[in-house]
């Protein structure tokens, strides 16, 4: 499901998949919002089309609310949630 939303007064597009195991955020949005990124180990997932994609291992932290992200260049990291609601 696609939804339009706002994040820190910026228009964003949310893609919601109730069966997803991860949350993702684009590197461009991370940069534009000035979010802090922490590098993590990379793992790979097989996509529906059979290709593999590198992404951060899921990081769960209830106090800091961190989310994992990956871009199409294979850059991966962990980002402080800072009141992001997904």
Number of C-alpha atoms within 10 A of each C-alpha: 7 9 9 9 11 10 13 10 7 10 10 13 11 15 13 12 11 7 6 7 7 14 15 17 15 12 20 10 13 15 11 10 12 9 15 13 18 12 12 15 12 16 13 12 13 10 9 7 6 8 9 12 16 18 23 23 18 18 15 12 10 7 6 12 15 20 22 24 23 20 16 11 9 13 14 23 22 24 22 17 15 12 10 11 7 10
